[in-house]
Amino acid sequence: MTGSDLITTLKGVGPKTAALFGKLNVETIEDLGHMYPRYYVTYEAPIEACDVKIGERAAVRLTLAGPLSVQRTGKLTLVTGSGRDPSGAVRLVWYNMPYMKNHFRSGSTWIFCGTPIMRQGKVTLEHPEYFTEEMYVRQMETLKPVYPLTTGLSNKTVVKTVEQVIPYMETLEEFLPPQ
């Protein structure tokens, strides 16, 4: 693998994905190596529902208060539920993801992570990440890169693709002075 190779030589990058990367001016492996994250997400210790601040990313350990409900309005499918801890409740919302209803069981405890908003007078997490306790402990030891994206290209796809070129990037000569 060389820096001038097209990204289509990488696993999981076909013509459609390559075209999406092309919108971000990434066509070769070297271009991909120079695609830097906009920022990194950290995973802090979970807080209680009553301590959640609107607009500040947080992780909250919640027990689902009941089954999730699915509502369809036109082309939009809305999956909603409520999670509770001893200090309060947080509304959980996913759009166009009806399979989420089958993923969670009433009474199960998860750690939900996201940036809360106030919607209809309730603290709400839209499209929160969710983890079991064990999964979240592992996440707390990591930094998650968040890349610039274009419609149709997910951060998960970019991360998986960049991970393939990291061994190549380690062979490049460092051009910055040690100091």
Backbone torsions as a table, in degrees:
resi	resn	phi	psi	omega
1	MET	NA	130.3	176.8
2	THR	-122.7	164.0	-178.9
3	GLY	-63.3	-23.9	-178.8
4	SER	-86.7	-7.9	176.9
5	ASP	-63.4	144.1	177.1
6	LEU	-70.9	152.2	-178.8
7	ILE	-67.8	-13.8	177.2
8	THR	-67.3	-12.1	175.9
9	THR	-76.6	-10.7	-179.3
10	LEU	-86.9	148.8	179.2
11	LYS	-61.7	132.4	175.9
12	GLY	85.6	1.8	179.8
13	VAL	-112.8	97.3	176.4
14	GLY	-96.8	-170.3	-178.1
15	PRO	-59.3	-39.7	-179.0
16	LYS	-66.9	-46.5	179.4
17	THR	-65.8	-39.5	178.3
18	ALA	-61.9	-38.1	178.3
19	ALA	-64.4	-38.4	177.4
20	LEU	-66.1	-42.8	175.6
21	PHE	-62.4	-36.0	179.1
22	GLY	-58.8	-33.4	176.8
23	LYS	-63.1	-21.5	178.7
24	LEU	-102.0	14.5	-179.4
25	ASN	61.8	35.4	176.7
26	VAL	-116.3	108.3	-178.8
27	GLU	-122.1	-28.3	-178.4
28	THR	-115.0	170.1	178.1
29	ILE	-63.6	-36.8	178.0
30	GLU	-64.3	-41.2	176.9
31	ASP	-58.8	-42.5	-179.6
32	LEU	-64.5	-37.7	178.0
33	GLY	-64.7	-22.5	179.1
34	HIS	-102.2	12.6	174.9
35	MET	-88.9	103.6	-173.7
36	TYR	-96.9	147.2	177.3
37	PRO	-63.1	149.2	174.5
38	ARG	-71.9	-37.8	178.6
39	TYR	-164.9	176.5	178.7
40	TYR	-121.0	143.8	176.8
41	VAL	-100.4	134.2	174.8
42	THR	-108.6	159.2	179.4
43	TYR	-116.4	104.1	-177.7
44	GLU	-85.7	168.2	177.1
45	ALA	-60.8	140.8	179.6
46	PRO	-61.1	146.2	177.6
47	ILE	-114.7	171.0	178.2
48	GLU	-81.6	156.8	-178.3
49	ALA	-57.8	-36.4	-178.1
50	CYS	-69.9	-18.0	-178.8
51	ASP	-94.4	-1.2	-179.6
52	VAL	-66.3	134.8	177.4
53	LYS	-112.6	130.7	-179.8
54	ILE	-59.1	131.0	177.2
55	GLY	86.2	-3.9	179.1
56	GLU	-112.6	120.7	-179.6
57	ARG	-52.8	136.5	-177.9
58	ALA	-151.4	158.9	171.8
59	ALA	-115.1	133.3	-177.1
60	VAL	-132.7	130.2	176.3
61	ARG	-86.2	114.7	-175.0
62	LEU	-129.3	146.6	172.7
63	THR	-103.7	129.0	-177.8
64	LEU	-66.5	126.9	-174.3
65	ALA	-78.7	-14.5	-179.6
66	GLY	-176.1	-177.1	178.6
67	PRO	-70.1	153.5	175.6
68	LEU	-73.5	148.1	178.0
69	SER	-109.9	150.4	179.2
70	VAL	-119.1	127.6	177.3
71	GLN	-126.5	138.2	177.7
72	ARG	-113.6	128.7	175.0
73	THR	-132.4	103.9	-176.7
74	GLY	63.0	-123.7	-179.2
75	LYS	-88.0	-5.6	-175.1
76	LEU	-98.1	130.8	172.6
77	THR	-110.2	125.0	-176.6
78	LEU	-113.4	121.2	177.2
79	VAL	-109.4	122.0	-176.8
80	THR	-130.9	156.0	176.6
81	GLY	-164.4	176.7	179.8
82	SER	-130.5	134.2	175.3
83	GLY	-114.0	144.6	-177.4
84	ARG	-130.8	153.6	164.9
85	ASP	-135.5	177.5	-176.7
86	PRO	-59.0	-19.9	-176.3
87	SER	-94.7	-14.5	-178.7
88	GLY	165.0	-166.5	-176.0
89	ALA	-128.2	154.1	175.8
90	VAL	-134.3	132.4	178.1
91	ARG	-82.6	138.7	-179.3
92	LEU	-116.0	132.8	-176.2
93	VAL	-136.8	135.2	171.5
94	TRP	-129.6	139.5	178.9
95	TYR	-104.8	135.5	175.7
96	ASN	53.1	39.4	177.2
97	MET	-135.7	63.2	-174.4
98	PRO	-61.1	-24.5	180.0
99	TYR	-65.9	-16.6	178.9
100	MET	-61.0	-29.5	-179.9
101	LYS	-56.9	-36.5	-177.8
102	ASN	-86.5	-9.0	-176.4
103	HIS	-80.7	-31.8	-174.7
104	PHE	-111.7	144.1	176.3
105	ARG	-111.2	142.9	176.6
106	SER	-57.8	134.0	179.2
107	GLY	89.5	-8.4	178.7
108	SER	-80.4	151.8	-177.7
109	THR	-111.3	131.8	-178.8
110	TRP	-136.0	162.0	169.9
111	ILE	-104.8	119.0	180.0
112	PHE	-104.0	136.9	-174.1
113	CYS	-131.1	131.6	178.5
114	GLY	173.7	-171.7	179.1
115	THR	-104.9	111.5	-175.8
116	PRO	-72.2	147.9	173.4
117	ILE	-127.4	166.8	174.2
118	MET	-101.1	118.8	-179.2
119	ARG	-131.9	121.4	-179.5
120	GLN	54.3	39.5	176.6
121	GLY	75.5	11.0	-179.3
122	LYS	-124.4	143.1	173.3
123	VAL	-67.7	126.2	-172.8
124	THR	-131.6	137.1	170.5
125	LEU	-108.4	116.0	177.5
126	GLU	-96.1	130.3	-178.2
127	HIS	49.5	50.2	-179.2
128	PRO	-70.1	150.2	167.7
129	GLU	-72.6	151.8	-179.9
130	TYR	-138.1	143.6	-174.9
131	PHE	-143.5	150.2	165.7
132	THR	-75.9	167.7	179.5
133	GLU	-56.0	-46.5	-178.0
134	GLU	-64.1	-43.1	179.6
135	MET	-62.8	-39.9	-176.8
136	TYR	-69.2	-37.2	177.7
137	VAL	-58.7	-40.8	177.2
138	ARG	-66.3	-37.8	-179.9
139	GLN	-65.9	-32.3	-177.3
140	MET	-62.8	-18.3	-178.7
141	GLU	-94.6	8.7	-174.8
142	THR	-124.1	164.9	167.8
143	LEU	-116.2	129.6	-179.5
144	LYS	-102.3	118.2	178.8
145	PRO	-72.6	142.6	175.9
146	VAL	-120.3	114.6	-174.2
147	TYR	-95.1	158.3	170.7
148	PRO	-66.2	140.1	-174.5
149	LEU	-128.2	170.3	171.1
150	THR	-131.4	160.2	-178.4
151	THR	-54.6	128.2	179.3
152	GLY	97.2	-12.9	-179.8
153	LEU	-110.9	117.8	-177.2
154	SER	-90.6	156.6	176.7
155	ASN	-61.1	-36.7	179.9
156	LYS	-61.0	-41.4	178.4
157	THR	-64.1	-43.9	-179.8
158	VAL	-63.5	-45.3	-179.5
159	VAL	-59.4	-47.2	-179.2
160	LYS	-61.8	-37.7	-179.0
161	THR	-71.9	-44.0	179.5
162	VAL	-63.4	-38.2	-179.8
163	GLU	-59.0	-28.9	179.5
164	GLN	-71.1	-26.1	-176.8
165	VAL	-98.4	-4.3	-179.9
166	ILE	-58.1	-44.6	177.7
167	PRO	-58.1	-37.0	178.0
168	TYR	-65.8	-42.4	-176.7
169	MET	-65.0	-29.8	-179.8
170	GLU	-69.4	-17.5	179.2
171	THR	-87.3	-9.8	179.9
172	LEU	-72.8	147.3	179.2
173	GLU	-75.9	133.8	177.9
174	GLU	-72.0	130.2	-179.0
175	PHE	-104.0	-6.1	177.1
176	LEU	-87.4	141.1	178.0
177	PRO	-67.0	152.4	-176.9
178	PRO	-54.4	-35.9	-178.7
179	GLN	-73.0	NA	NA
